[in-house]
């Protein structure tokens, strides 16, 4: 089974046991997005570089600190209606085509705080 096709609890367990790195999971998911996006056109913004950088930081943290939080390292997609600071958020509207929120929505902040 490919990493991109695994359930979240399986990935979380593998990450915690250090059977797989967050970087490997991230690379697998990004490769899958890259291969299907031209056909599906389901993402407005994909943060490839940022995701890979964050994955490396999380891998380093896990190597030093040990136990990650339950959702640490799991891939996620954020609907384009949810504000994420500095990430283009269009709400599917041409009027907001270049809108960059200056704050994180509560759900995003809570996820970031879990790290």
C-alpha positions as CSV (number, residue, x, y, z in Angstrom):
1,X,0.0,0.0,0.0
2,X,1.3,3.5,-0.9
3,X,1.8,6.0,1.9
4,X,-0.7,8.5,0.2
5,X,-3.4,5.8,0.3
6,X,-3.1,4.9,4.0
7,X,-5.5,5.9,6.8
8,X,-4.4,8.7,9.1
9,X,-4.2,6.5,12.2
10,X,-1.9,4.1,10.3
11,X,0.4,6.9,9.2
12,X,0.4,8.4,12.8
13,X,1.4,5.1,14.2
14,X,4.2,4.6,11.7
15,X,5.5,8.1,12.2
16,X,5.5,7.6,16.0
17,X,7.3,4.3,15.7
18,X,9.7,5.9,13.3
19,X,8.9,3.4,10.6
20,X,8.4,6.2,8.1
21,X,9.5,9.8,8.2
22,X,7.1,12.8,7.8
23,X,9.2,13.8,4.8
24,X,8.5,10.4,3.1
25,X,4.7,10.8,3.7
26,X,4.8,14.4,2.4
27,X,6.7,13.4,-0.7
28,X,4.3,10.6,-1.4
29,X,1.2,12.8,-1.1
30,X,2.7,15.6,-3.1
31,X,3.7,13.2,-5.9
32,X,0.2,11.9,-5.9
33,X,-1.3,15.4,-6.1
34,X,1.1,16.3,-8.9
35,X,0.1,13.2,-10.9
36,X,-3.6,13.7,-10.6
37,X,-4.1,17.4,-10.3
38,X,-4.1,18.0,-14.1
39,X,-6.9,15.6,-14.4
40,X,-8.9,16.4,-11.3
41,X,-8.2,20.2,-10.9
42,X,-9.3,20.0,-7.3
43,X,-6.6,22.2,-5.6
44,X,-6.4,26.0,-5.9
45,X,-3.1,26.3,-4.0
46,X,-0.6,23.6,-3.2
47,X,2.2,24.5,-0.8
48,X,4.9,22.1,-2.0
49,X,8.0,23.8,-0.8
50,X,6.5,24.9,2.5
51,X,5.2,21.4,3.1
52,X,8.6,19.8,2.4
53,X,10.3,22.4,4.6
54,X,7.8,21.8,7.5
55,X,8.2,18.0,7.1
56,X,11.9,18.3,7.5
57,X,11.5,20.4,10.6
58,X,9.0,17.9,12.1
59,X,11.3,15.0,11.3
60,X,14.1,16.9,13.2
61,X,11.8,17.6,16.1
62,X,10.7,13.9,16.3
63,X,14.3,12.8,16.2
64,X,15.2,15.1,19.1
65,X,12.0,15.1,21.2
66,X,10.5,11.7,20.5
67,X,6.7,11.6,20.7
68,X,4.8,13.7,18.2
69,X,1.3,15.1,18.9
70,X,-1.5,12.8,17.4
71,X,-1.9,14.7,14.1
72,X,1.7,15.7,13.7
73,X,3.0,14.9,10.2
74,X,-0.3,13.9,8.7
75,X,-1.1,15.4,5.3
76,X,-4.1,17.7,5.2
77,X,-5.9,19.8,2.7
78,X,-7.6,23.0,3.8
79,X,-10.7,24.2,2.0
80,X,-10.3,27.4,0.2
81,X,-12.8,29.1,2.6
82,X,-10.5,28.8,5.6
83,X,-8.1,31.6,6.2
84,X,-4.4,30.6,6.5
85,X,-2.0,33.5,7.1
86,X,-0.1,34.4,4.0
87,X,-1.7,31.7,1.8
88,X,-3.9,32.7,-1.1
89,X,-7.5,32.2,0.0
90,X,-10.1,32.9,-2.8
91,X,-13.3,31.3,-1.5
92,X,-13.7,30.3,-5.1
93,X,-14.3,33.9,-6.1
94,X,-12.6,36.0,-8.7
95,X,-13.0,39.0,-6.5
96,X,-10.7,37.4,-3.9
97,X,-8.3,36.0,-6.4
98,X,-5.2,37.5,-4.8
99,X,-6.4,37.7,-1.2
100,X,-3.7,36.9,1.4
101,X,-5.2,36.6,4.9
102,X,-3.2,38.3,7.7
103,X,-4.5,35.8,10.3
104,X,-5.1,32.1,10.7
105,X,-8.6,30.8,11.2
106,X,-9.1,29.3,14.6
107,X,-9.0,25.7,13.3
108,X,-5.7,26.4,11.5
109,X,-4.2,28.0,14.6
110,X,-5.2,25.0,16.8
111,X,-3.6,22.6,14.4
112,X,-0.4,24.7,14.3
113,X,-0.4,24.8,18.1
114,X,-0.4,21.0,18.3
115,X,3.1,20.8,16.8
